[in-house]
Amino acid sequence: MDVEMETVKLERIVMKWFPDMLACLNERELNSMIILRDGLTILEPEDAMEIIQFSICEHQNSALLH
């Protein structure tokens, strides 16, 4: 079984499943590069939301450290 990894910007994930969230994310978050183990085509909405939430938390933690 081949694993098809794909790197995409968080913005692509948001646009595909939750476009209403675009206004809630800043440019740095939207430009975050996300590596998807099995590619964007089979990503489920629940997984997409988890990635978005994790990315927001990571950027907030990073901002607090600076």
Number of C-alpha atoms within 10 A of each C-alpha: 3 5 9 10 12 13 12 16 14 21 22 16 20 20 13 11 15 15 12 9 12 13 8 10 16 11 11 12 19 20 14 15 15 17 14 17 12 13 14 18 8 9 14 10 14 10 11 18 15 11 17 22 11 12 19 19 13 13 15 12 11 10 9 8 7 5
